[in-house]
Amino acid sequence: MSFNEITEIISGYLWGWPMIVLLFGTHLFLTFRLRFPQRKIFTAIKMSVKKDKDANGDVSQFAALATSLAATIGTGNIIGVATAVALGGPGAVMWCWLTGLFGIATKYSEGLLAIKYRVKTSDGTMLGGPMYALERGLKQKWLAVLFCVFTAIAAFGIGNMVQANAISENVVMLCASGGNETLVRVIVGVLLMALVAVVVLGGVKSISRWCTALVPLMAVLYVLGCIYILCLNHTHLWEAICLICSEAFSLEAATGGTAGTVIMVAARYGIARGLFSNESGLGSAPIVAAAAQTKNPVRQALVSSTGTFWDTVVVCAITGLVITTSIIAHPNISYQDGGMLTKKAFSMIPYVGPTILTLGILTFAFSTILGWCYYGERAMEYLAGKRSIKPYRIVFIILCFVGCTMALNVVWNIADIMNALMAIPNLISLLLLSGVIARETNHYLWGKRLDDRDNTME
């Protein structure tokens, strides 16, 4: 058995039903324990574009959100949803959406703990995330160390080389023909290294500044393309919604050699792709949330929760509708086409459709690299201090080139394994500290004290 096959088996087990039940179960538990913080989503959206005056932090709340969204809104929103539909049918879209809806409570909880247990370094920098919640809240430093090890490695894979490979693949499809594919990959690798170096060597403020500019642009461009396709397919929109809802809860036997009922298959792939897309429960987003300028933990928790709303409840849902309506409108498009589903749907836009999709993938992938670099270096700083940040950045930049020029089957599997292992200690902190989360929520959110300052955070 090859190493690739071994990692594939481990990845498949870690992202199987046990992990899905644990993550989705945490979403449901926190939703009910916190009395549905999803009710405050529009308040949270308003707060995300405002700046807390005289608040402690390194970047604005919106900059922290944009950096988080940069890392989560990526190729998974495009290819991931298409793969979910290919493997689990249209019903997977509904389960992906439900995962995002309930995942808002988990993302909220992660952001709250990030602020509650963050620390200020001697130079005034704010540091936080699951590692500090595990160490300061649960007094379990060994779990904090494990989380950081998994995060630092995962950033090299899913946050870097996989994204770099997606960029080079798309440029190759546009430019390469015949024997010049290798040359194109090398050129793309060198250019990407240079661009990433310019941004990440400037630190969190540079990363957040770029992400603040890129995220709204890429999201608006992609969503406008999706809306155009939905307008073309408007006569099939209601049929698509009915199909998604009926197959999400169908008890008929699954076809195509897949064991189980339609509802089981749709739930498995819809939940898995939804979790992978919005990262609620993985513990990555609270690392940057801890740097936000905010008066109290609940304010930033609300802002953080909007990331899952935009990522899954909006972007993934629109993508799912685009794919399903396109399949209904064009019977020659097969569910089993997987990653080609979105490409075929966007080809319906005259002249510029493939270009919009390609630019979306390129921008999504680049911004994901920036966001995950910050996650990785914060994990390394926890493990080995500030002296480790610069070497980590250099290795991270070099691996951008590697990702552009090599096959990544093993990297994908290892990255998936590291992501799953990241989630376990983070979920432990969320569940065991849920009393702290509930207490802060009751005081600031349901006690209507959102504008109060918290002097116990630092």
C-alpha positions as CSV (number, residue, x, y, z in Angstrom):
1,M,0.0,0.0,0.0
2,S,1.4,3.4,-1.0
3,F,1.8,6.4,1.3
4,N,-0.8,8.2,-0.8
5,E,-3.3,5.4,-0.2
6,I,-2.6,5.3,3.5
7,T,-3.2,9.1,3.9
8,E,-6.3,8.7,1.8
9,I,-7.7,6.1,4.2
10,I,-6.9,8.2,7.3
11,S,-8.4,11.3,5.7
12,G,-11.5,9.4,4.8
13,Y,-11.9,8.1,8.3
14,L,-11.3,11.5,10.0
15,W,-13.8,13.2,7.7
16,G,-16.3,10.4,8.0
17,W,-19.5,10.2,10.1
18,P,-17.8,10.5,13.5
19,M,-16.3,14.0,12.6
20,I,-19.5,15.1,10.9
21,V,-21.6,14.1,13.9
22,L,-19.2,15.8,16.3
23,L,-19.0,19.1,14.3
24,F,-22.7,19.3,13.4
25,G,-23.6,18.2,16.9
26,T,-21.5,21.1,18.3
27,H,-23.3,23.5,16.0
28,L,-26.7,22.4,17.3
29,F,-25.6,22.3,21.0
30,L,-24.2,25.8,20.9
31,T,-27.2,27.1,18.9
32,F,-29.6,25.9,21.6
33,R,-27.4,26.7,24.7
34,L,-26.8,30.3,23.5
35,R,-30.5,30.8,22.6
36,F,-30.0,31.1,18.9
37,P,-27.5,33.9,18.4
38,Q,-28.3,33.6,14.7
39,R,-31.2,36.0,15.5
40,K,-28.7,38.8,15.8
41,I,-27.1,38.3,12.4
42,F,-28.3,41.6,10.9
43,T,-27.1,43.4,14.0
44,A,-23.7,41.6,13.5
45,I,-23.5,42.7,9.8
46,K,-24.1,46.4,10.8
47,M,-21.4,46.1,13.5
48,S,-18.9,44.5,11.0
49,V,-18.6,47.7,9.1
50,K,-18.2,50.0,12.1
51,K,-15.1,50.7,14.2
52,D,-15.1,50.5,17.9
53,K,-13.7,53.7,19.2
54,D,-11.0,53.5,21.9
55,A,-11.0,49.7,21.7
56,N,-7.9,47.5,22.0
57,G,-6.6,45.6,19.0
58,D,-4.3,45.6,16.0
59,V,-6.8,45.8,13.1
60,S,-10.5,46.9,12.7
61,Q,-13.3,44.5,13.1
62,F,-14.0,44.5,9.4
63,A,-10.3,43.9,8.6
64,A,-10.3,40.9,10.9
65,L,-13.5,39.6,9.3
66,A,-12.1,40.2,5.8
67,T,-8.9,38.3,6.6
68,S,-11.0,35.4,8.0
69,L,-13.3,35.5,4.9
70,A,-10.2,35.5,2.7
71,A,-9.1,32.2,4.2
72,T,-12.6,30.6,4.1
73,I,-14.2,31.9,0.9
74,G,-12.0,30.0,-1.5
75,T,-12.1,27.3,-4.2
76,G,-14.2,25.2,-1.8
77,N,-17.1,27.5,-2.4
78,I,-16.9,26.9,-6.1
79,I,-15.5,23.4,-6.6
80,G,-16.6,22.1,-3.1
81,V,-20.3,22.7,-3.7
82,A,-20.1,21.2,-7.2
83,T,-18.4,18.1,-5.7
84,A,-21.1,17.8,-3.0
85,V,-23.8,17.9,-5.7
86,A,-21.9,15.3,-7.8
87,L,-21.5,12.9,-4.8
88,G,-24.6,13.6,-2.8
89,G,-27.1,14.9,-5.3
90,P,-29.0,18.3,-5.2
91,G,-30.1,17.5,-1.6
92,A,-26.5,18.1,-0.5
93,V,-27.1,21.8,-1.1
94,M,-29.7,22.0,1.6
95,W,-27.5,20.2,4.1
96,C,-24.6,22.5,3.2
97,W,-26.9,25.5,3.8
98,L,-28.1,24.1,7.2
99,T,-24.5,23.5,8.2
100,G,-23.8,27.2,7.6
101,L,-27.0,28.3,9.4
102,F,-26.2,26.4,12.6
103,G,-22.5,26.9,12.2
104,I,-23.0,30.6,12.9
105,A,-23.3,29.8,16.6
106,T,-20.0,27.9,16.5
107,K,-18.2,30.7,14.7
108,Y,-19.7,33.1,17.2
109,S,-18.4,31.0,20.1
110,E,-14.9,30.8,18.6
111,G,-14.7,34.5,18.2
112,L,-15.9,35.1,21.8
113,L,-13.2,32.8,23.3
114,A,-10.6,34.3,21.1
115,I,-11.2,37.8,22.6
116,K,-11.9,36.5,26.1
117,Y,-8.5,34.7,26.4
118,R,-6.3,36.7,24.1
119,V,-3.0,38.2,25.4
120,K,-1.0,41.3,24.7
121,T,2.7,40.9,24.0
122,S,5.4,43.3,25.1
123,D,5.2,45.1,21.8
124,G,1.5,45.6,22.1
125,T,0.4,42.9,19.6
126,M,-2.8,41.0,20.4
127,L,-2.6,37.2,20.2
128,G,-5.4,34.7,20.6
129,G,-7.2,31.7,19.3
130,P,-8.0,28.2,20.4
131,M,-4.5,27.7,21.8
132,Y,-5.0,30.5,24.3
133,A,-8.5,29.3,25.2
134,L,-7.1,25.8,25.8
135,E,-4.2,27.1,27.9
136,R,-5.8,29.9,29.8
137,G,-9.4,28.7,29.9
138,L,-9.0,24.9,30.3
139,K,-5.4,24.9,31.7
140,Q,-4.5,22.2,29.0
141,K,-1.3,23.5,27.4
142,W,-0.5,20.2,25.8
143,L,-3.8,20.4,23.7
144,A,-2.8,24.0,22.8
145,V,0.6,22.8,21.5
146,L,-1.1,20.0,19.5
147,F,-3.5,22.5,17.9
148,C,-0.7,24.8,16.9
149,V,1.4,21.9,15.4
150,F,-1.6,20.8,13.3
151,T,-2.4,24.4,12.3
152,A,1.2,25.2,11.2
153,I,1.3,22.1,9.0
154,A,-2.2,22.5,7.6
155,A,-1.4,26.1,6.5
156,F,1.4,24.7,4.2
157,G,-1.1,22.3,2.6
158,I,-4.7,23.5,2.3
159,G,-3.8,27.1,2.9
160,N,-0.9,27.3,0.5
161,M,0.2,24.6,-1.9
162,V,-3.4,23.4,-2.8
163,Q,-4.4,27.0,-3.5
164,A,-1.2,27.7,-5.5
165,N,-1.9,24.6,-7.5
166,A,-5.4,25.8,-8.3
167,I,-4.0,29.1,-9.5
168,S,-1.4,27.5,-11.8
169,E,-4.0,25.0,-13.2
170,N,-6.3,27.8,-14.2
171,V,-3.5,29.8,-15.8
172,V,-2.3,26.7,-17.7
173,M,-5.8,26.2,-19.1
174,L,-5.9,29.8,-20.3
175,C,-2.3,30.1,-21.7
176,A,-0.6,26.8,-22.1
177,S,-0.6,24.6,-25.2
178,G,1.7,21.8,-26.4
179,G,4.9,21.6,-24.5
180,N,5.0,24.9,-22.7
181,E,2.9,23.9,-19.7
182,T,5.9,23.4,-17.4
183,L,7.3,26.8,-18.3
184,V,3.9,28.5,-17.6
185,R,3.8,26.7,-14.2
186,V,7.3,27.9,-13.3
187,I,6.5,31.5,-14.4
188,V,3.3,31.5,-12.3
189,G,5.1,30.0,-9.4
190,V,7.8,32.8,-9.4
191,L,5.2,35.5,-9.8
192,L,3.0,34.1,-7.0
193,M,6.0,33.8,-4.7
194,A,6.8,37.5,-5.3
195,L,3.2,38.7,-4.7
196,V,2.8,36.6,-1.5
197,A,6.2,37.9,-0.3
198,V,5.2,41.5,-0.8
199,V,2.1,41.0,1.3
200,V,3.0,38.6,4.1
201,L,6.3,40.1,5.0
202,G,4.4,43.2,6.0
203,G,2.6,41.3,8.8
204,V,-1.0,41.2,9.9
205,K,-1.8,44.8,9.0
206,S,-0.5,44.3,5.4
207,I,-2.4,41.0,5.1
208,S,-5.6,42.5,6.5
209,R,-5.3,45.5,4.2
210,W,-5.0,43.4,1.1
211,C,-7.8,41.1,2.2
212,T,-10.1,44.1,2.9
213,A,-9.6,45.1,-0.7
214,L,-9.8,41.7,-2.3
215,V,-12.6,40.0,-0.4
216,P,-15.5,42.4,-1.3
217,L,-14.3,42.6,-4.9
218,M,-14.0,38.9,-5.5
219,A,-17.3,38.1,-3.7
220,V,-19.3,40.7,-5.6
221,L,-17.9,39.7,-9.0
222,Y,-18.6,36.0,-8.4
223,V,-22.1,36.6,-6.9
224,L,-23.1,38.9,-9.8
225,G,-22.1,36.1,-12.2
226,C,-24.2,33.7,-10.3
227,I,-27.2,36.1,-10.3
228,Y,-26.9,36.5,-14.1
229,I,-27.1,32.7,-14.5
230,L,-30.0,32.4,-12.2
231,C,-31.8,35.1,-14.3
232,L,-31.2,33.0,-17.4
233,N,-32.5,29.9,-15.6
234,H,-35.3,31.7,-13.7
235,T,-38.0,29.5,-15.1
236,H,-36.3,26.5,-13.4
237,L,-35.6,28.2,-10.1
238,W,-38.6,27.0,-8.1
239,E,-38.2,23.5,-9.6
240,A,-34.6,23.5,-8.4
241,I,-35.6,24.6,-4.9
242,C,-38.2,21.9,-4.6
243,L,-35.7,19.3,-5.9
244,I,-33.1,20.4,-3.4
245,C,-35.6,20.2,-0.5
246,S,-37.1,16.9,-1.5
247,E,-33.8,15.1,-2.0
248,A,-32.4,16.5,1.2
249,F,-35.0,14.5,3.2
250,S,-35.8,11.6,0.8
251,L,-35.8,8.1,2.4
252,E,-35.5,6.4,-1.0
253,A,-32.5,4.1,-1.5
254,A,-29.5,5.9,-3.0
255,T,-28.5,4.9,-6.5
256,G,-25.2,4.7,-8.4
257,G,-23.7,2.1,-6.1
258,T,-23.8,4.4,-3.0
259,A,-24.9,2.7,0.2
260,G,-27.7,4.2,2.2
261,T,-30.7,6.3,1.6
262,V,-30.7,9.5,-0.4
263,I,-31.0,11.6,2.8
264,M,-27.9,9.9,4.3
265,V,-25.8,10.4,1.2
266,A,-27.0,14.0,0.8
267,A,-26.4,14.8,4.5
268,R,-22.9,13.2,4.5
269,Y,-21.5,15.2,1.5
270,G,-23.5,18.4,2.1
271,I,-22.4,18.6,5.8
272,A,-18.8,17.7,5.0
273,R,-18.4,20.2,2.2
274,G,-20.3,22.9,4.3
275,L,-17.9,22.4,7.2
276,F,-14.9,22.4,5.0
277,S,-16.0,25.6,3.3
278,N,-17.0,27.8,6.3
279,E,-14.4,26.3,8.8
280,S,-16.8,26.7,11.7
281,G,-15.3,24.5,14.4
282,L,-11.9,24.2,12.9
283,G,-10.4,26.9,15.0
284,S,-8.7,28.9,12.3
285,A,-10.9,32.1,12.1
286,P,-10.6,33.0,15.9
287,I,-6.8,33.4,15.4
288,V,-7.3,36.5,13.4
289,A,-10.5,37.5,15.3
290,A,-8.3,38.0,18.4
291,A,-6.5,40.8,16.7
292,A,-9.7,42.9,16.2
293,Q,-10.3,46.2,17.9
294,T,-13.4,45.6,20.0
295,K,-14.8,46.6,23.4
296,N,-15.9,43.2,24.6
297,P,-15.9,39.5,23.5
298,V,-19.5,39.4,22.3
299,R,-19.1,42.3,19.8
300,Q,-16.3,40.6,17.9
301,A,-18.1,37.2,18.3
302,L,-21.0,38.6,16.4
303,V,-18.8,40.1,13.7
304,S,-17.0,36.8,13.3
305,S,-20.3,34.9,13.0
306,T,-21.1,36.9,9.8
307,G,-18.2,35.1,8.1
308,T,-20.1,31.8,8.1
309,F,-23.3,33.6,7.0
310,W,-21.6,35.1,3.9
311,D,-19.5,32.0,3.2
312,T,-22.1,29.3,3.3
313,V,-25.6,30.7,3.9
314,V,-25.1,33.1,0.9
315,V,-22.2,32.1,-1.4
316,C,-22.5,28.3,-1.2
317,A,-26.3,28.5,-1.5
318,I,-26.2,30.6,-4.6
319,T,-23.6,28.3,-6.1
320,G,-25.8,25.3,-5.4
321,L,-28.8,27.0,-7.0
322,V,-26.7,27.9,-10.1
323,I,-25.5,24.3,-10.5
324,T,-29.0,22.7,-9.9
325,T,-30.9,25.1,-12.2
326,S,-28.2,24.7,-14.9
327,I,-28.6,20.9,-14.7
328,I,-32.4,21.1,-15.0
329,A,-32.2,23.6,-17.9
330,H,-29.5,21.6,-19.7
331,P,-30.1,17.8,-19.4
332,N,-26.8,17.2,-21.1
333,I,-25.0,18.4,-18.0
334,S,-24.5,15.4,-15.7
335,Y,-24.5,15.4,-11.9
336,Q,-21.5,13.2,-12.0
337,D,-19.3,15.8,-13.7
338,G,-18.1,17.0,-10.3
339,G,-15.6,19.9,-10.5
340,M,-16.8,20.6,-14.1
341,L,-20.4,21.5,-13.0
342,T,-19.6,25.1,-12.0
343,K,-17.5,25.6,-15.1
344,K,-20.3,24.4,-17.4
345,A,-22.8,26.7,-15.6
346,F,-20.6,29.8,-16.0
347,S,-20.0,29.0,-19.7
348,M,-23.7,30.0,-20.1
349,I,-22.6,33.7,-19.6
350,P,-21.7,34.9,-23.1
351,Y,-18.0,35.9,-23.7
352,V,-17.0,36.7,-20.1
353,G,-18.4,33.7,-18.2
354,P,-15.3,31.5,-18.1
355,T,-13.2,34.6,-17.4
356,I,-15.3,35.6,-14.4
357,L,-15.0,32.1,-13.0
358,T,-11.3,31.9,-13.6
359,L,-10.7,35.3,-12.0
360,G,-12.9,34.3,-9.1
361,I,-10.8,31.1,-8.6
362,L,-7.5,33.0,-8.9
363,T,-8.6,35.7,-6.5
364,F,-10.2,33.3,-4.0
365,A,-7.1,31.1,-4.0
366,F,-4.7,34.1,-3.6
367,S,-6.6,35.6,-0.7
368,T,-6.8,32.1,1.0
369,I,-3.0,31.9,0.9
370,L,-2.8,35.3,2.7
371,G,-5.2,34.4,5.4
372,W,-3.7,31.0,6.1
373,C,-0.2,32.4,6.3
374,Y,-1.3,34.5,9.2
375,Y,-2.9,31.5,10.9
376,G,0.3,29.5,10.4
377,E,2.7,32.1,11.7
378,R,0.5,32.8,14.8
379,A,0.7,29.0,15.6
380,M,4.4,29.0,15.1
381,E,4.8,32.1,17.4
382,Y,2.9,30.2,20.1
383,L,5.2,27.2,19.7
384,A,8.6,28.8,19.3
385,G,8.3,32.6,19.9
386,K,8.6,35.6,17.5
387,R,12.0,34.4,16.2
388,S,10.2,31.6,14.3
389,I,7.9,33.9,12.3
390,K,10.4,35.1,9.7
391,P,11.7,31.6,8.8
392,Y,8.1,30.3,8.7
393,R,7.2,33.0,6.2
394,I,10.2,32.2,4.0
395,V,9.3,28.5,3.9
396,F,5.6,29.4,3.3
397,I,6.6,31.7,0.3
398,I,8.8,29.0,-1.2
399,L,6.1,26.4,-1.0
400,C,3.9,28.6,-3.1
401,F,6.3,27.8,-6.0
402,V,6.3,24.1,-5.1
403,G,2.5,24.1,-5.1
404,C,2.4,25.6,-8.6
405,T,4.7,23.0,-10.1
406,M,3.9,19.6,-8.6
407,A,1.0,17.1,-8.2
408,L,-0.8,17.4,-4.9
409,N,-2.7,14.2,-4.2
410,V,-0.7,13.4,-1.0
411,V,-0.7,17.1,0.0
412,W,-4.5,17.2,-0.2
413,N,-4.8,14.1,2.0
414,I,-2.3,15.4,4.6
415,A,-4.0,18.8,4.7
416,D,-7.4,17.2,5.2
417,I,-5.9,15.1,8.1
418,M,-4.4,18.2,9.7
419,N,-7.6,20.2,9.4
420,A,-9.6,17.4,11.1
421,L,-6.9,17.1,13.9
422,M,-7.1,20.9,14.3
423,A,-10.9,20.7,14.9
424,I,-10.7,18.1,17.8
425,P,-8.9,20.3,20.4
426,N,-10.8,23.3,19.3
427,L,-14.2,21.5,19.7
428,I,-13.0,20.4,23.2
429,S,-12.5,24.0,24.2
430,L,-15.8,25.1,22.8
431,L,-17.8,22.3,24.5
432,L,-16.0,22.5,27.9
433,L,-16.0,26.3,27.9
434,S,-19.6,26.6,26.7
435,G,-20.6,27.8,30.2
436,V,-18.2,30.8,29.9
437,I,-19.6,31.5,26.4
438,A,-23.2,31.3,27.7
439,R,-22.4,33.6,30.6
440,E,-20.8,36.3,28.4
441,T,-23.6,36.0,25.9
442,N,-26.3,36.4,28.5
443,H,-24.5,39.5,30.0
444,Y,-23.6,41.4,26.8
445,L,-26.0,40.1,24.2
446,W,-29.3,39.2,25.9
447,G,-28.6,41.7,28.7
448,K,-28.3,44.4,26.0
449,R,-24.9,45.6,27.1
450,L,-23.1,45.4,23.7
451,D,-21.6,48.8,24.1
452,D,-20.1,48.1,27.5
453,R,-16.4,47.8,27.9
454,D,-14.9,44.7,29.3
455,N,-11.9,45.4,31.5
456,T,-11.1,41.8,32.3
457,M,-10.0,40.6,28.9
458,E,-6.4,41.5,29.0
